[in-house]
Amino acid sequence: MPLPGVRNRLLSALPEIAAHQLVGNAQMEKLARGTVLMRSGAPIPHVYCLNSGVAALMKTMESGKTVLIGAEGIEGVLGIQLLHGIELSGIEAVMEIDGRGWRIPTALANYTMANDERATALFRRYLSFRVNQVAQTSACNRLHTLKQRCCRWLLNAHDNAEGDTFTLTHESLALMLGTHRPGVSLVMGALQQKEAINYDKTALTIVNRAILEDNACECYGYLRQLCEDVYRN
């Protein structure tokens, strides 16, 4: 039976007892844009299951340049590597779309995974998806155009936001795409001219999702299908 008010797909797919155990002992938090959930090189303090919003998974090089290597939304769990014995984060996770999520004690998440075979299998499938996402995003950053990647990110943000309108600045989008703000502004301006989006200062509204889907790279559909496979078993 689905848990009332739960949009997070991993929590919804867990066996009922395990899901109630996690949700019942977790703290729901409001996560504003800019909230740091994990820091590179630091211990992973909690496991998060987002119910809305998007956390960007970033890798920062010695030069200070930062690039998006993935994103976490309502489809899974942030900090899953902690459940497999990895105590330090190699990346930074920062909320880029306002949302809400459950902060789950590590010990509780570990207990749930260790004592329920179906939960263990689900966590492992999701970890496999996450590895594939990082690989696909790396290839995407190298091979696809800024317009394609921008449309892909906007679609992902729309999937995880609580409505058609959400807060997103050109600076944030440029940071996530590993490019300069002027390039992003040109792409966003073209999408607004096509009436795919409406952009007013920091408020962005998805007006015509089909246009974004037509202009996004193959990575959006590929990763969406991989995620569906996680929850089909």
C-alpha positions in Angstrom: 0.0 0.0 0.0 1.5 3.4 -1.0 2.4 5.7 1.8 0.3 8.8 1.9 2.1 11.9 0.6 5.2 10.0 -0.4 6.5 10.9 -3.9 10.0 9.4 -3.4 10.0 6.3 -5.6 12.5 4.3 -3.6 10.5 4.7 -0.4 7.3 3.9 -2.3 8.8 0.7 -3.7 10.2 -0.7 -0.4 8.3 -3.5 1.4 5.6 -1.9 3.5 7.1 -2.6 6.9 10.5 -1.3 5.8 9.0 1.8 4.3 7.0 2.6 7.4 10.0 2.0 9.6 12.1 4.5 7.6 9.5 7.2 7.2 8.3 6.9 10.8 11.7 7.4 12.2 13.0 10.0 9.7 12.8 13.8 10.0 11.1 15.6 7.1 13.1 18.8 6.2 12.5 21.8 4.0 15.5 22.0 1.8 16.1 25.4 0.2 18.2 25.9 -2.9 21.8 26.1 -1.8 21.5 23.7 1.0 24.6 21.4 1.1 23.7 17.8 1.8 27.1 16.3 1.2 30.6 17.8 1.1 33.5 16.3 -0.9 36.0 14.6 1.4 33.8 14.8 4.4 31.8 12.1 6.2 28.3 11.5 4.9 26.2 12.6 7.8 22.8 11.3 6.8 20.9 9.5 4.0 18.3 11.6 2.3 15.2 10.6 0.4 13.9 13.6 -1.5 10.1 14.0 -1.8 10.5 17.0 -4.1 13.3 19.2 -5.5 16.7 18.4 -7.1 20.2 18.1 -5.6 23.0 18.6 -8.0 25.9 16.2 -7.7 29.1 18.1 -8.4 32.8 17.4 -8.8 35.2 20.3 -8.2 38.7 20.2 -9.6 41.9 21.7 -8.2 41.4 24.7 -10.6 38.1 25.5 -8.9 36.1 24.5 -11.9 32.9 22.5 -11.1 30.9 20.2 -13.3 27.7 18.3 -12.9 28.1 14.5 -12.8 24.6 13.6 -11.8 21.4 14.7 -10.0 19.3 13.3 -7.2 15.6 13.8 -7.1 12.5 11.9 -6.0 13.7 8.7 -7.8 16.0 7.4 -5.1 18.3 8.0 -2.2 21.2 10.4 -1.6 24.1 8.9 0.2 23.6 5.4 -0.9 27.3 4.7 -0.9 27.3 5.0 2.8 25.1 1.9 2.9 27.9 0.0 1.2 30.7 0.9 3.5 31.9 4.1 1.9 32.0 6.7 4.7 33.5 9.7 3.0 31.9 11.5 0.0 33.9 12.0 -3.1 31.4 14.6 -4.4 29.4 17.6 -3.3 25.6 17.5 -3.3 23.8 20.8 -3.3 20.1 21.5 -3.6 19.4 23.4 -6.8 15.6 23.2 -6.9 13.8 23.9 -3.6 12.2 20.8 -2.1 11.6 18.6 0.9 13.1 15.4 2.0 13.5 12.8 4.7 16.7 12.9 6.7 17.2 9.2 7.6 19.6 8.1 10.4 22.4 6.1 8.8 22.1 3.3 11.4 18.4 2.9 10.6 19.0 2.8 6.8 21.7 0.2 7.3 19.5 -1.9 9.6 16.6 -1.8 7.1 18.9 -2.9 4.2 20.6 -5.6 6.2 17.3 -7.2 7.5 15.1 -7.2 4.5 16.2 -9.0 1.4 13.8 -7.2 -0.9 15.0 -3.8 0.5 18.6 -4.9 -0.1 17.9 -5.9 -3.7 16.2 -2.6 -4.3 19.1 -0.5 -2.9 21.5 -2.5 -5.0 19.5 -1.9 -8.2 19.4 1.8 -7.4 23.1 1.9 -6.8 23.7 0.3 -10.2 21.4 3.0 -11.7 23.4 5.7 -10.0 26.7 4.4 -11.4 25.2 4.3 -14.9 23.9 7.9 -14.4 27.4 9.2 -13.6 28.9 7.4 -16.6 26.1 8.7 -18.9 26.4 12.3 -17.6 30.1 12.2 -18.2 29.6 11.2 -21.8 26.8 13.7 -22.2 29.0 16.6 -20.9 31.6 15.7 -23.5 29.5 14.8 -26.6 26.3 16.8 -26.5 25.5 20.4 -27.2 24.8 23.0 -24.5 21.2 23.3 -25.8 20.7 19.5 -25.6 22.1 19.3 -22.1 20.2 22.4 -20.9 16.9 20.8 -22.1 17.8 17.6 -20.4 18.4 19.4 -17.1 15.1 21.4 -17.4 13.2 18.2 -18.0 14.8 16.5 -15.0 14.1 19.6 -12.8 10.4 19.5 -14.0 10.1 15.8 -13.1 11.2 16.5 -9.5 9.7 19.9 -8.8 6.3 20.3 -7.1 4.8 22.1 -10.0 5.5 23.7 -13.4 7.1 26.8 -11.8 10.3 26.6 -9.8 13.3 28.8 -8.9 16.4 28.5 -11.1 19.0 31.1 -11.9 21.1 31.3 -15.0 24.2 31.2 -12.8 23.1 27.9 -11.1 22.3 26.4 -14.5 25.7 27.4 -15.9 27.5 26.0 -12.9 25.7 22.7 -13.2 26.4 22.4 -16.9 30.0 23.4 -16.5 29.8 26.4 -18.8 29.6 30.2 -18.8 26.5 32.2 -18.0 26.2 34.0 -21.4 25.9 30.7 -23.2 23.1 29.5 -20.9 21.3 32.9 -21.3 21.4 32.5 -25.1 19.9 29.0 -24.9 17.3 30.0 -22.4 16.3 33.0 -24.5 15.8 30.8 -27.5 13.7 28.4 -25.6 11.6 31.3 -24.3 11.1 32.6 -27.8 9.9 29.1 -28.8 7.5 29.3 -25.9 8.9 26.2 -24.3 9.6 28.1 -21.1 8.7 31.4 -19.4 11.5 33.0 -17.4 11.1 35.9 -15.1 14.1 36.8 -13.0 14.6 33.5 -11.0 11.2 32.0 -11.6 11.1 29.5 -14.4 7.9 27.9 -15.8 7.7 24.9 -18.1 5.2 26.0 -20.7 5.6 23.3 -23.4 7.4 20.2 -22.2 7.2 18.6 -25.7 9.6 21.2 -27.1 12.1 20.4 -24.4 11.8 16.7 -25.1 12.4 17.3 -28.8 15.5 19.3 -28.2 17.0 17.2 -25.3 19.8 14.7 -25.9 19.2 10.9 -25.8 20.5 10.8 -22.2 17.2 12.0 -20.7 15.2 9.1 -22.2 17.9 6.6 -21.6 18.3 7.3 -17.9 14.6 7.6 -17.4 14.2 4.1 -18.8 17.0 2.8 -16.6 15.3 4.3 -13.6 12.0 2.6 -14.6 13.9 -0.7 -14.7 14.9 -0.3 -11.1 11.3 -0.2 -9.9 9.9 -2.7 -12.4 11.4 -5.7 -10.7 
